[in-house]
Amino acid sequence: MINTNRRKLIMSSRASFIFLFLFSFLISFKVSAQNPIYRSHICSNTTTFSRNSTFFKNLKYLFYVLSSPSISYSTGSQNVTVGEPPNSVTGLFDCSTVVSPEDCRSCVAFAVKDTLIRCPIQREVKLEYYQCTLRYSAFRISAQNPTYIYHICPNTTTYTSSSTYFTNLITVLSSLSSRNVPYSTGFHNGTVGQAPDRVTGLFLCRGDLSPEVCRSCVTFAVKDTFNRCPKEREVVVYYDECMLRYSNESILSTLSTGGGMYMWNTQNVTSNQLDQFKDLVGSTMNQAATEAANSPRKFSARTANFTRLQSLYGLVQCTPDLTRQDCLSCLQQSINQLPTDKIGGRFIMHSCNSRYELYVFYNESAITIPSPPPPPRPVSAPPRPALPPTSAPSPPPPPGGGKKTSFIITAVVVPITVLFLLSVAVFSFRTKRKRTIHETTEPLAGGQLRQQQINFRKLTNSVKVDSAKSTRVHFLVEYKLR
C-alpha cells in the first residue's frame, strides 16, 4: 500500500512538472510572438556618426518622439525632423494597413531600440518588419522615397554653381525627370552643350517596375544627387529601383564596366549542394543574359528549381543603348563575379547588373518569366508548393501579423497539452481503482516530450566596392524570424 501511494505521488509530481514545463513553453512562445517579425535592414557606411555627436543627440530625441504615446498611430505613419543641418535627422515610420494602432506603436517602439543594434553608427538606415518600417536619414525622406544603395562621385573634376556646366546639368536633369519622358521604357538619356561643358545624362529603372514607380525614383534621384554629389562632374547614384548617371564625357552606347559593386549574403551554400548550386546559378543567369541581350529592353528575369522546396530567382539588365554583343559581354563579366558559394548575391556596374536570390525580389506579375528548367542533377521534385518552406525567407504573413503567429502556436500546443493531461488523469484514475500494481521500467506514457523548435536563419548581405574611383562601403541586409 505504501509503495502504491509512493508511485502515485511520483506520478503526480511528474505530471505537475510536465504540465508546468508545457505551460511555460507555451507562454514563452506567446511572448516572443508579440515582437514584430524582422524582415531586413539597410545601413550604408558612406555616412556615419559618433555617439558624442550632435547628430546622435538629435537621433535619440527623434526616437523618443516617434515612439511616444502622444503620437497618433491610427494613421499608420508619421514623419518627424529634429535639429538643423548638418546635424538634422529626419525619421519616419510606416505601419502595415492590417496592423492596429496598438500593434503599430509596439512595432515602432521595438524598432527604435533594435536599430542601434543593427546599425550603430550609420546616418542612413532602413529597418523593415512585416508590421512596420522605420527609416531615418541626414537628408529629407518620405515613405515613398526609393531605397538608396550607393553613389560614386570622384572629385577629380568639379564645377561651380555659376559655371556653364552647371546650367547644362540643370537642363539635362530637368529633361530626365520631365513628365513627357516615356518612363514605360525604363530608360532615357539626354545631352546638352558643347565640350568641355557638355553634359550627358541617363537613367535606368529596374525592368519589372511600373512607369509611375520609375518616374518617382528618377525624380527623387535628380534632387538627391545634389545632396550627395554637389559639385562633381561625374556621378552615378544607385537605388534599388533605379540608377541615375551623368558625366562630361561620352557615356552613351559605350560599354562601361567601372564602379563595380559586390553584394552578397554571408550564408554559405551547404557543401553537399555547392556544385549543384553553382551549376544552377551559372546556367540560369547565362540563359537570362542571352535573353536580355536579344531583347529591346535588355532585361530578363528567370526562375529555376533548386531543391524540392526552394527555387532560384535571377535578374539581369543592361542599359538599352548597348549593342547586343556589348550587353552580353557586360553581363557575362558581371555573372562571373557573382559569389556562387553564397545563397544570394549581385554585382552592379555602370552598364549592367546581375542578381540572384533564393526568394522573389522582383515583381513577378509585371514580367513574363520562362518556365523553370529542371535542376542540373536529377532530382525527384514535386511541384513547388504555394507557400515557401521554413528554410527559405518567409513571405509576408497574412492579415493579423504577429497575432496570427501566436494563434497558430497556441492552436498547436494547447490541444497537445490538453490531450496529455487527459491521458494522465485517466491513467491516475485507473491506477487508483486497480489494486494490483504492475512494476515497469518503461517511461511514463507521454513522459517523453518532443519540442519542435523554430529554425532561425540569419542572412547578412555585405557590399564591397571594386573601383579605383570608389570609396569602400559596407552594406547590410539581414533576414530572420524573431
BELZI-V483314 format. One record per run of one state. SS is the DSSP state (a for helix, b for strand, c for the rest). FROM is the first residue (numbers start at 1). LEN is the number of residues. Records with the same first field share a line. If there is no record, write none. Layout:
SS = FROM-LEN ; FROM-LEN
This chain:
c = 1-1 ; 33-5 ; 49-5 ; 67-10 ; 83-6 ; 96-5 ; 119-3 ; 130-2 ; 138-10 ; 153-5 ; 159-5 ; 177-6 ; 186-1 ; 193-6 ; 206-5 ; 229-3 ; 233-2 ; 240-2 ; 248-12 ; 266-2 ; 269-2 ; 294-5 ; 306-5 ; 319-5 ; 337-5 ; 343-2 ; 349-3 ; 358-6 ; 367-3 ; 371-31 ; 434-25 ; 467-11 ; 480-3
a = 2-31 ; 54-13 ; 101-18 ; 164-13 ; 183-3 ; 211-18 ; 271-23 ; 324-13 ; 364-3 ; 402-32
b = 38-11 ; 77-6 ; 89-7 ; 122-8 ; 132-6 ; 148-5 ; 158-1 ; 187-6 ; 199-7 ; 232-1 ; 235-5 ; 242-6 ; 260-6 ; 268-1 ; 299-7 ; 311-8 ; 342-1 ; 345-4 ; 352-6 ; 370-1 ; 459-8 ; 478-2
